[in-house]
Amino acid sequence: MEGRRGAALLVPEEEDDEGGCLVPDRLGFLHEQKLPQDSTPGAKRKQEVRRIQKWIKMIKNHSKYHGSDKFQRRIYKGIPAQVRGKVWAVMLEVDKRKAQNAGKYAEMKELARLGATHFHHIDSAIAWTFRNHLMFRERYGMK
């Protein structure tokens, strides 16, 4: 099964099929026109930058903060989108698991490509749900 045929990754500001200009928002969804700029006041923006810096510090010293009350409070407040992927990777010890299972991910990915019987359903659900998102424009793309 091939999934979405001819799906191409659109570069920001690239034309869509109808000749219009598609512009991604901060989450990667494509729009026909550019959205208004973030109008967050300066104080709130500075607060968000400080939150991100605190999370970066916690990521670097994960063994010190892991399981602490401070760590849990910050998780309940929310992990900023800019560091969320890295926080999850650290919490799940992805690097450690990759080292323990070298080559396993590539092997499982290839097995899934060859033998999965539900590709059609998955492809159609993704194509329908995220048809205007940069990460899902190309099947098996890097994203």
GROMACS elastic network, one bead per residue, 0.5 to 0.9 nm:
[ bonds ]
;  ai    aj funct       b0    kb
    1   119     6  0.71379   500
    1   120     6  0.70684   500
    2     5     6  0.66134   500
    2   119     6  0.85961   500
    2   120     6  0.83955   500
    2   139     6  0.87373   500
    3   119     6  0.73754   500
    3   120     6  0.64544   500
    3   122     6  0.89119   500
    3   123     6  0.56712   500
    3   124     6  0.75683   500
    3   127     6  0.89620   500
    3   139     6  0.72593   500
    4     7     6  0.59282   500
    4   123     6  0.70964   500
    4   124     6  0.80118   500
    4   127     6  0.74867   500
    4   137     6  0.88801   500
    4   138     6  0.79515   500
    4   139     6  0.70319   500
    5     8     6  0.88853   500
    5   139     6  0.87595   500
    6   138     6  0.83179   500
    7   137     6  0.59032   500
    7   138     6  0.53280   500
    7   139     6  0.73952   500
    8   137     6  0.60141   500
    8   138     6  0.55750   500
    8   139     6  0.88507   500
    9   134     6  0.68266   500
    9   135     6  0.81724   500
    9   136     6  0.82217   500
    9   137     6  0.51864   500
    9   138     6  0.56151   500
    9   141     6  0.85143   500
   10    13     6  0.82631   500
   10    14     6  0.61374   500
   10    15     6  0.79426   500
   10    16     6  0.79095   500
   10    22     6  0.82113   500
   10   134     6  0.69921   500
   10   137     6  0.73499   500
   11    14     6  0.53123   500
   11    15     6  0.85979   500
   11    22     6  0.85809   500
   11    23     6  0.86801   500
   11    24     6  0.89661   500
   11   134     6  0.84763   500
   12    15     6  0.87408   500
   12    21     6  0.86228   500
   12    22     6  0.66771   500
   12    23     6  0.54794   500
   12    24     6  0.62034   500
   12    30     6  0.84417   500
   12   134     6  0.89888   500
   13    21     6  0.57350   500
   13    22     6  0.54670   500
   13    23     6  0.52661   500
   13    24     6  0.79998   500
   14    20     6  0.82879   500
   14    21     6  0.57647   500
   14    22     6  0.59206   500
   14    23     6  0.76500   500
   15    18     6  0.76781   500
   15    19     6  0.53234   500
   15    20     6  0.52561   500
   15    22     6  0.59802   500
   16    19     6  0.53545   500
   16    20     6  0.54965   500
   16    21     6  0.62206   500
   16    22     6  0.62950   500
   16    32     6  0.87848   500
   17    20     6  0.74314   500
   18    21     6  0.89094   500
   20    32     6  0.66092   500
   20    33     6  0.88646   500
   21    31     6  0.81520   500
   21    32     6  0.57539   500
   21    33     6  0.71165   500
   22    30     6  0.56921   500
   22    31     6  0.52980   500
   22    33     6  0.67316   500
   22    34     6  0.81926   500
   23    28     6  0.88834   500
   23    29     6  0.80999   500
   23    30     6  0.52939   500
   23    31     6  0.52074   500
   23    32     6  0.62858   500
   23    33     6  0.63223   500
   23    34     6  0.58622   500
   23    35     6  0.84164   500
   24    27     6  0.75173   500
   24    28     6  0.51340   500
   24    29     6  0.52122   500
   24    31     6  0.61089   500
   24    32     6  0.88641   500
   24    34     6  0.78494   500
   24    35     6  0.88837   500
   24   132     6  0.89044   500
   24   133     6  0.79871   500
   24   134     6  0.75067   500
   25    28     6  0.53074   500
   25    29     6  0.55693   500
   25    30     6  0.64335   500
   25    31     6  0.73262   500
   25    34     6  0.77635   500
   25    35     6  0.70869   500
   26    29     6  0.76574   500
   27   133     6  0.82963   500
   27   134     6  0.89541   500
   28   132     6  0.82970   500
   28   133     6  0.54746   500
   28   134     6  0.53531   500
   28   135     6  0.71661   500
   29   130     6  0.81822   500
   29   131     6  0.86933   500
   29   132     6  0.53724   500
   29   134     6  0.62030   500
   29   135     6  0.86804   500
   30    33     6  0.87766   500
   30   131     6  0.89382   500
   30   132     6  0.51446   500
   30   133     6  0.58713   500
   30   134     6  0.69716   500
   31    34     6  0.68402   500
   31    35     6  0.79096   500
   31   132     6  0.76744   500
   34    37     6  0.86201   500
   35    38     6  0.88655   500
   36    39     6  0.82223   500
   38    41     6  0.89452   500
   39    42     6  0.88804   500
   40    43     6  0.83151   500
   40    44     6  0.64317   500
   40    45     6  0.62761   500
   41    44     6  0.54921   500
   41    45     6  0.62836   500
   41    46     6  0.87794   500
   42    45     6  0.50216   500
   42    46     6  0.61275   500
   42    47     6  0.85913   500
   43    46     6  0.51302   500
   43    47     6  0.62370   500
   43    48     6  0.87387   500
   44    47     6  0.50018   500
   44    48     6  0.62939   500
   44    49     6  0.87312   500
   45    48     6  0.50777   500
   45    49     6  0.63039   500
   45    50     6  0.87111   500
   46    49     6  0.50330   500
   46    50     6  0.62366   500
   46    51     6  0.86668   500
   47    50     6  0.50830   500
   47    51     6  0.62635   500
   47    52     6  0.87380   500
   48    51     6  0.50081   500
   48    52     6  0.62778   500
   48    53     6  0.86617   500
   48    80     6  0.80094   500
   49    52     6  0.51195   500
   49    53     6  0.62343   500
   49    54     6  0.86946   500
   50    53     6  0.50178   500
   50    54     6  0.61950   500
   50    55     6  0.86753   500
   51    54     6  0.51030   500
   51    55     6  0.62992   500
   51    56     6  0.86995   500
   51    79     6  0.86538   500
   51    80     6  0.75385   500
   52    55     6  0.50853   500
   52    56     6  0.61975   500
   52    57     6  0.86699   500
   52    79     6  0.83315   500
   52    80     6  0.64291   500
   52    82     6  0.74778   500
   52    83     6  0.70825   500
   53    56     6  0.50477   500
   53    57     6  0.62644   500
   53    58     6  0.86731   500
   54    57     6  0.51184   500
   54    58     6  0.62717   500
   54    59     6  0.87002   500
   55    59     6  0.61114   500
   55    60     6  0.86302   500
   55    74     6  0.84376   500
   55    79     6  0.77733   500
   55    80     6  0.82026   500
   55    83     6  0.72837   500
   55    87     6  0.79997   500
   56    59     6  0.50450   500
   56    60     6  0.62712   500
   56    61     6  0.86991   500
   56    83     6  0.73817   500
   56    87     6  0.86287   500
   57    60     6  0.52103   500
   57    61     6  0.62946   500
   57    62     6  0.83225   500
   58    61     6  0.51082   500
   58    62     6  0.54734   500
   58    63     6  0.87551   500
   58    64     6  0.80361   500
   58    65     6  0.63445   500
   58    66     6  0.85382   500
   58    71     6  0.79246   500
   58    87     6  0.88095   500
   59    63     6  0.87119   500
   59    65     6  0.84899   500
   59    86     6  0.77518   500
   59    87     6  0.64684   500
   59    90     6  0.69612   500
   59    91     6  0.89430   500
   60    63     6  0.85659   500
   61    64     6  0.54869   500
   61    65     6  0.65827   500
   61    66     6  0.85767   500
   62    65     6  0.52369   500
   62    66     6  0.55572   500
   62    90     6  0.74105   500
   62    91     6  0.82071   500
   63    66     6  0.53795   500
   63    67     6  0.87832   500
   64    67     6  0.86358   500
   64    68     6  0.81156   500
   65    68     6  0.53790   500
   65    69     6  0.84046   500
   65    70     6  0.73684   500
   65    71     6  0.59637   500
   66    69     6  0.89230   500
   66    71     6  0.65738   500
   66    72     6  0.86356   500
   66    91     6  0.80435   500
   67    70     6  0.83732   500
   67    71     6  0.64926   500
   67    72     6  0.69609   500
   68    71     6  0.52123   500
   68    72     6  0.64241   500
   68    73     6  0.87251   500
   69    72     6  0.51147   500
   69    73     6  0.60799   500
   69    74     6  0.85918   500
   70    73     6  0.51313   500
   70    74     6  0.62136   500
   70    75     6  0.86241   500
   71    74     6  0.52703   500
   71    75     6  0.62645   500
   71    76     6  0.87971   500
   72    75     6  0.50419   500
   72    76     6  0.62868   500
   72    77     6  0.87005   500
   73    76     6  0.51659   500
   73    77     6  0.63150   500
   73    78     6  0.87539   500
   74    78     6  0.62864   500
   74    79     6  0.71716   500
   75    78     6  0.50349   500
   75    79     6  0.59127   500
   76    79     6  0.81180   500
   78    81     6  0.89026   500
   79    82     6  0.83948   500
   79    83     6  0.70487   500
   79    84     6  0.56178   500
   79    87     6  0.79114   500
   80    83     6  0.58055   500
   80    84     6  0.58875   500
   81    84     6  0.50100   500
   81    85     6  0.77042   500
   82    85     6  0.77193   500
   82    86     6  0.86402   500
   83    86     6  0.54099   500
   83    87     6  0.61154   500
   83    88     6  0.87070   500
   84    87     6  0.51069   500
   84    88     6  0.61989   500
   84    89     6  0.85821   500
   85    88     6  0.52445   500
   85    89     6  0.61736   500
   85    90     6  0.86900   500
   86    90     6  0.61434   500
   86    91     6  0.85407   500
   87    90     6  0.51490   500
   87    91     6  0.60596   500
   87    92     6  0.85303   500
   88    91     6  0.50481   500
   88    92     6  0.60166   500
   88    93     6  0.83339   500
   88    94     6  0.85249   500
   89    92     6  0.52673   500
   89    93     6  0.59322   500
   89    94     6  0.52162   500
   89    95     6  0.76270   500
   90    94     6  0.64740   500
   90    95     6  0.78279   500
   91    94     6  0.79324   500
   92    95     6  0.86731   500
   92    96     6  0.88972   500
   92    97     6  0.85301   500
   93    96     6  0.53997   500
   93    97     6  0.63270   500
   93    98     6  0.87128   500
   94    97     6  0.51062   500
   94    98     6  0.60379   500
   94    99     6  0.85949   500
   95    98     6  0.51053   500
   95    99     6  0.62449   500
   95   100     6  0.86809   500
   96    99     6  0.52125   500
   96   100     6  0.62800   500
   96   101     6  0.87138   500
   97   100     6  0.50128   500
   97   101     6  0.61098   500
   97   102     6  0.83745   500
   98   101     6  0.51097   500
   98   102     6  0.56033   500
   98   103     6  0.79328   500
   98   104     6  0.79721   500
   98   105     6  0.80559   500
   99   102     6  0.53528   500
   99   103     6  0.88867   500
  101   104     6  0.54549   500
  101   105     6  0.78800   500
  102   105     6  0.77120   500
  102   106     6  0.89420   500
  103   106     6  0.55490   500
  103   107     6  0.62876   500
  103   108     6  0.87936   500
  104   107     6  0.50088   500
  104   108     6  0.60825   500
  104   109     6  0.84835   500
  105   108     6  0.51504   500
  105   109     6  0.60180   500
  105   110     6  0.85596   500
  106   109     6  0.50658   500
  106   110     6  0.61777   500
  106   111     6  0.86237   500
  107   110     6  0.52578   500
  107   111     6  0.62366   500
  107   112     6  0.86455   500
  108   111     6  0.50192   500
  108   112     6  0.60781   500
  108   113     6  0.86124   500
  109   112     6  0.51060   500
  109   113     6  0.62981   500
  109   114     6  0.87900   500
  110   113     6  0.50708   500
  110   114     6  0.63118   500
  110   115     6  0.86443   500
  111   114     6  0.51761   500
  111   115     6  0.59480   500
  111   116     6  0.77908   500
  112   115     6  0.53892   500
  112   116     6  0.52013   500
  112   117     6  0.89712   500
  113   116     6  0.62639   500
  113   119     6  0.84307   500
  116   119     6  0.62098   500
  117   120     6  0.77289   500
  117   121     6  0.89026   500
  118   121     6  0.54645   500
  118   122     6  0.63064   500
  118   123     6  0.85887   500
  119   122     6  0.51106   500
  119   123     6  0.58254   500
  119   124     6  0.83615   500
  120   123     6  0.52085   500
  120   124     6  0.60743   500
  120   125     6  0.85096   500
  121   124     6  0.52778   500
  121   125     6  0.60782   500
  121   126     6  0.85969   500
  122   125     6  0.51500   500
  122   126     6  0.61282   500
  122   127     6  0.84267   500
  123   126     6  0.52320   500
  123   127     6  0.59083   500
  123   128     6  0.84029   500
  123   139     6  0.81853   500
  124   127     6  0.50173   500
  124   128     6  0.59517   500
  124   129     6  0.83735   500
  125   128     6  0.51720   500
  125   129     6  0.58537   500
  125   130     6  0.81799   500
  126   129     6  0.50959   500
  126   130     6  0.54915   500
  126   131     6  0.70946   500
  126   136     6  0.72860   500
  127   130     6  0.56776   500
  127   132     6  0.86765   500
  127   136     6  0.74857   500
  127   137     6  0.80906   500
  128   131     6  0.55914   500
  129   132     6  0.83817   500
  130   133     6  0.53534   500
  130   134     6  0.86220   500
  130   135     6  0.85930   500
  130   136     6  0.65206   500
  130   137     6  0.83387   500
  131   134     6  0.84850   500
  131   136     6  0.70150   500
  131   137     6  0.69137   500
  132   136     6  0.79916   500
  132   137     6  0.75845   500
  133   136     6  0.57331   500
  133   137     6  0.65707   500
  134   137     6  0.55369   500
  134   138     6  0.83413   500
  134   143     6  0.85627   500
  135   138     6  0.73838   500
  135   141     6  0.77663   500
  135   142     6  0.83179   500
  135   143     6  0.52919   500
  136   139     6  0.66833   500
  136   140     6  0.85308   500
  136   141     6  0.77439   500
  136   143     6  0.75097   500
  137   141     6  0.81228   500
  138   141     6  0.52987   500
  138   142     6  0.86892   500
  138   143     6  0.86861   500
  139   142     6  0.89908   500
  140   143     6  0.77888   500
